[in-house]
Amino acid sequence: MKARFLVAAIIAAILAVAATTASGGTKKGQADKIVVWLQDDAKNGWPEAVAAATNAFQAKHPGAEVDVQYQQWTTHLTKLDAAIAGNNAPDVVEMGNTETTKYMAAGAFAPVQAKSFPNSKKWLSGLKDSCTFGGKLLCVPYYTGARAVIYRTDYYRAAGIKGTPKTLEQFIADGKKLMKKYGSDRNFSAFYFPGKNWYASMGFVYDYGGQIAVRKGGKWKGTLNSPQAIRALTKLKSVVGALSRAPLTVDEAHPYPSIPFGKGSVASFVGNGWEWPYTLDSKVGNPDLAPVMAAYPMPSHIKGRYMPTFLGGSDLAVPITSSKKSLAVDWIAAFTNSANMRAVAKAGNIPNATSLVGFTKGNPKVEPFAKAAKYSWFIPKSPNWANVESANVLQDMCSQILSGSKSVKAATTSASNAITRILNAG
């Protein structure tokens, strides 16, 4: 649904709320109940945090009810659009942090005050940015995930690699040692990097000072053909050419690196924290690798830094149509307190504030990813960004560069022009 249609749906829903209230249509007890939409991740990963939030909320609001309804990532936006149009939206809704901009721009979420929520002064910038539009805070950071290098310690040791690399050049040198040791296997990758992995590719771009797009004078301009971005993607091409034998026409999910990793033909790959346990799942990976798996942040070309990582995560918003906004805010505040963030971190996620990252300390499956989150990048905050993703602009550009079907300059110029056109579309 394009933003202008969403705006129309919101206006209609607001008018319907006003009409219902004016005619006395609110049912008895309705004001004491809030509906919360969370993704299934919470149901399966940290149900105790959901229960604790509801208990704390009810202690503050005796007699109030909380109806938590779990959603699927594949269908929740379609359901939300329909719910807004039908004046039946929840009072709290979980959103992916790349999904919020369109809804914020359309006026779908109610403004909130940061001071109403725990740890707000230390919120991760990559999440806070995804909740801010037009100078207003329109949702609340929930949790995030970052990418780091997941690797096999036994392969590293056998190749004579001591410790983990601290710079990009050291990473490349280590990768070449791995290729020398195991590269006789034509399927072996020291660093498995599918050609359409745009998330990891953009880490190189931002590490070298480039950006996907910039907004100036009220207009967006694609900037992947800037000198900084071209330098970064040229470097990436050399890294992938030397260290990876992954397919160059697929993305990082088809298949997930866990499959070749589990078969022994991969020494390392850039992955999300959740891909560690996924790699050990007997259905898709190899549980026998548990003793030799570890992770570290992808090193930058600048000594002492990590390569910026995309922070993918979730936010919590209060739809503008909710008639129980203050209750919704109180439930979110209870759900995002430090104790519940500890439960979310225990499940393998990065909590919403830098002051809480210590919750991951000592957990080798989470701590390296939390460290990686220190340096991050985020997508351009345009309501039209989803159209860039659906058009596969970045995926195709990366594949063209890494496969050599287009030069770096030609591929980045074409992608930048497409991004400019799509982000400025009316």
C-alpha positions, -999 to +999 in steps of 0.1 A: +000+000+000+015+033-010+018+061+016-011+082+001-035+053+003-023+046+039-030+082+048-066+079+034-071+048+054-058+065+086-081+095+081-111+072+076-102+052+107-098+084+128-132+097+116-147+063+124-133+064+159-146+099+164-181+089+152-182+058+174-172+078+205-197+106+197-225+081+194-217+064+226-205+032+208-177+023+232-185-010+249-184-013+287-149-024+298-134-017+264-112+011+278-096-013+302-083-036+275-054-032+252-045-053+222-008-060+216+006-074+183+040-090+187+059-113+163+062-150+170+098-145+180+087-132+214+063-162+219+090-187+212+121-169+225+112-148+256+076-155+267+086-148+303+093-111+294+059-108+278+043-122+310+064-100+333+054-069+313+017-077+315+020-084+353+038-051+359+013-032+337-017-048+356-002-039+389-002-003+378-037-006+362-057-031+383-084-048+363-069-038+329-066-066+303-038-073+278-046-093+248-013-103+232-018-116+196+012-131+179+019-123+142+040-136+113+066-114+096+053-125+062+017-112+068+017-086+095+019-055+073-010-066+052-030-073+084-020-039+098-031-020+067-064-038+068-068-032+105-061+005+102-086+009+073-112-011+092-107+009+125-095-023+142-058-017+147-041-029+178-030-005+206+006-017+204+023-031+173+057-045+167+074-033+135+106-042+118+129-012+119+131-010+081+092-009+080+086+021+101+093+050+078+064+045+055+040+044+084+056+073+102+054+094+071+018+085+066+009+096+102+001+060+113+018+062+147+012+084+177+040+106+190+056+094+222+080+109+248+114+093+252+113+101+290+083+077+294+106+047+287+135+030+305+171+035+293+159+060+266+190+082+270+211+052+259+190+038+231+210+023+202+212+050+175+204+025+147+170+018+164+163+053+176+168+067+141+142+042+128+117+056+152+123+093+144+106+112+116+100+149+111+117+156+144+092+135+163+097+102+182+070+079+168+080+044+182+102+028+208+133+007+202+128-029+212+158-051+202+182-056+174+206-080+158+239-073+141+262-092+117+296-105+125+320-131+111+311-166+121+340-189+117+355-223+123+383-222+149+397-255+138+402-243+102+419-211+114+443-230+137+452-255+109+460-227+086+483-212+111+461-182+121+466-170+156+438-150+171+413-130+150+421-102+125+420-066+137+421-049+103+406-057+069+441-063+054+448-088+081+415-104+074+424-108+038+458-122+046+443-148+069+418-156+042+446-163+017+462-187+043+429-206+044+426-207+007+462-220+004+454-247+030+420-258+018+416-242-017+423-274-036+386-281-029+370-261-057+339-254-035+359-241-006+355-205+006+377-189+032+350-162+033+316-173+019+300-143+002+270-147-021+269-122-049+236-105-039+245-100-002+238-063-002+237-060+036+273-070+039+283-052+008+269-019+021+291-024+052+321-019+029+305+012+014+299+029+048+333+018+061+349+037+033+328+068+039+301+062+013+263+062+015+234+047-004+217+080-008+215+115+006+187+140+010+194+176+000+170+204-008+140+182-003+152+156-029+169+123-026+200+115-046+215+080-050+253+082-042+266+047-047+287+061-076+306+084-053+344+080-052+341+066-017+315+040-026+333+030-058+365+025-038+347+004-013+330-018-038+362-022-058+378-035-026+349-058-020+352-073-054+389-081-049+381-097-015+353-118-028+374-128-059+402-140-037+384-157-008+349-168-019+335-194-043+299-187-033+273-183-061+273-148-075+236-147-086+220-156-052+215-137-019+226-147+016+194-166+023+194-190-007+208-210+007+218-198+041+256-202+046+248-228+073+244-254+046+279-251+029+294-243+063+280-275+078+293-295+048+329-283+056+334-262+025+333-228+043+357-214+069+338-182+076+308-160+066+291-128+077+259-137+095+234-126+120+236-138+156+206-161+150+225-179+123+248-194+148+222-217+164+206-222+130+240-235+117+239-261+144+204-272+137+205-309+126+178-302+100+198-276+081+233-275+095+257-296+115+255-299+153+289-315+154+305-281+147+294-267+181+329-271+197+347-252+168+324-223+161+331-187+172+325-152+159+342-118+158+332-084+144+342-078+108+373-056+109+374-022+093+400-009+069+407+016+096+427+002+125+409+001+158+374+001+143+349-025+131+332-024+098+298-008+101+270-034+103+233-031+095+212-031+126+181-051+118+156-053+146+122-044+160+104-013+173+071-009+192+046+017+181+012+030+192-011+033+162-027+068+159-061+052+159-057+037+194-081+052+220-059+039+248-026+055+240-015+061+276-022+025+285-003+014+254+027+035+264+027+021+299+027-015+286+056-007+263+075+009+291+070-023+312+080-045+284+113-027+276+125-023+312+160-036+320+148-069+335+129-078+303+157-066+281+179-091+299+155-119+289+155-107+253+193-107+254+195-142+269+175-154+239+204-143+216+194-107+208+210-073+214+190-051+239+178-017+229+204+004+248+242+007+250+239+006+288+224-029+285+249-044+261+267-058+291+239-083+294+255-102+265+290-104+281+303-139+284+279-153+259+300-162+229+269-165+207+258-129+214+287-108+227+307-106+193+275-094+176+269-068+203+304-055+199+298-053+161+268-031+168+291-003+180+295+008+144+264+007+123+245+020+092+209+023+083+188+026+052+177+060+038+146+071+057+123+075+028+087+062+026+097+047-008+127+027+004+107-005+004+103+000-034+141+000-038+143-033-020+115-049-039+131-038-072+163-056-062+183-025-071+211-032-046+210-070-050+214-067-088+242-041-085+262-063-062+258-093-084+269-073-115+300-060-098+311-093-082+304-113-113+321-088-136+290-085-158+293-047-154+322-025-143+320-010-108+313+025-122+286+013-146+268-008-120+269+019-093+258+046-117+228+026-129+219+017-093+223+054-081+200+066-109+174+040-100+175+049-063+172+086-071+141+079-093+124+056-069+130+076-037+117+108-053+086+091-069+054+109-059 
